[in-house]
Amino acid sequence: MATDYDAPRKTDDELSEDSIEELKARRNDKASGSVDVDETEQAEGFELPGADLSNVELSVHVLPRQSDEFTCSRCFLVHHRSQLAKEVGGMLVCAECAS
């Protein structure tokens, strides 16, 4: 709430003299600043996780594994050779899975 520090201040006696009508009017003025928001209208723009995306078509071009890449035997992701941590019995393991 903004305060006007230049405005004259009321004393405690003056505050107690405010009529009940003035106090009710102030309360109604504060309440009139609030806006009623329709929750359903507001929620229409949100995309929820797990939503039905069966009508959405994705097109992805898949490249075969390159000569400088390997497939990790633990996480089954394709990594660059620089991510190779160890080889156990012919099985390649990436740095993330080795740690």
C-alpha positions in Angstrom: 0.0 0.0 0.0 1.4 3.4 -1.0 1.9 6.0 1.7 1.9 9.7 1.1 4.4 11.0 3.6 3.7 14.6 2.7 0.0 14.4 3.7 -0.9 15.7 7.1 -1.1 12.9 9.7 -4.1 12.2 11.9 -3.8 11.9 15.6 -5.2 9.0 17.5 -8.2 11.2 18.5 -9.0 12.1 14.9 -8.8 8.4 13.9 -11.3 7.4 16.5 -13.7 10.1 15.3 -14.0 8.6 11.8 -17.6 7.7 11.3 -18.7 4.1 10.6 -19.9 5.2 7.2 -16.5 6.5 6.2 -14.9 3.2 7.4 -17.4 1.1 5.4 -16.8 3.3 2.3 -13.0 2.8 2.6 -13.4 -0.9 3.0 -15.7 -1.1 -0.1 -13.2 1.0 -2.1 -10.4 -1.4 -1.3 -12.5 -4.4 -2.3 -13.6 -2.8 -5.6 -9.9 -3.0 -6.8 -10.0 -6.8 -6.9 -10.9 -8.4 -10.2 -13.0 -11.6 -10.5 -11.1 -14.1 -12.6 -12.8 -17.1 -14.1 -10.5 -20.0 -13.3 -11.7 -22.2 -16.1 -11.0 -19.5 -18.7 -7.5 -18.9 -17.2 -6.7 -22.6 -17.2 -7.5 -23.1 -20.9 -4.1 -21.9 -21.9 -2.1 -24.4 -19.8 -0.8 -27.6 -21.3 -0.8 -30.3 -18.7 1.9 -33.0 -18.5 0.5 -36.3 -19.7 -1.9 -34.6 -22.0 -3.3 -36.6 -25.0 -1.0 -35.8 -27.9 -2.2 -38.6 -30.2 -3.2 -36.1 -32.9 0.3 -34.5 -33.0 2.6 -35.8 -35.7 6.3 -35.6 -35.2 8.8 -35.9 -38.1 12.4 -36.8 -37.0 15.2 -37.7 -39.3 17.2 -40.5 -37.6 20.8 -40.9 -38.5 22.6 -44.2 -38.1 25.4 -44.5 -35.6 28.6 -42.8 -36.9 32.1 -44.3 -36.9 33.2 -42.1 -34.0 30.2 -43.0 -31.8 29.4 -46.0 -29.6 26.3 -47.3 -27.8 26.7 -47.6 -24.0 25.9 -51.1 -22.7 24.3 -49.8 -19.6 22.2 -46.8 -20.6 21.9 -47.7 -24.3 22.5 -44.1 -25.4 24.7 -43.3 -28.4 27.7 -41.2 -27.3 30.8 -39.8 -29.0 34.1 -41.8 -28.5 35.3 -39.0 -26.2 32.7 -40.2 -23.6 34.0 -43.7 -23.5 35.1 -44.5 -19.9 35.9 -48.2 -20.1 35.3 -51.5 -21.9 34.3 -54.5 -19.8 34.3 -57.8 -21.6 33.7 -56.2 -25.0 30.9 -54.1 -23.6 31.4 -50.3 -23.9 30.5 -48.1 -20.9 30.1 -44.3 -21.1 31.6 -41.9 -18.5 28.2 -41.1 -16.9 27.4 -44.8 -16.2 31.0 -45.6 -15.1 30.9 -43.0 -12.3 
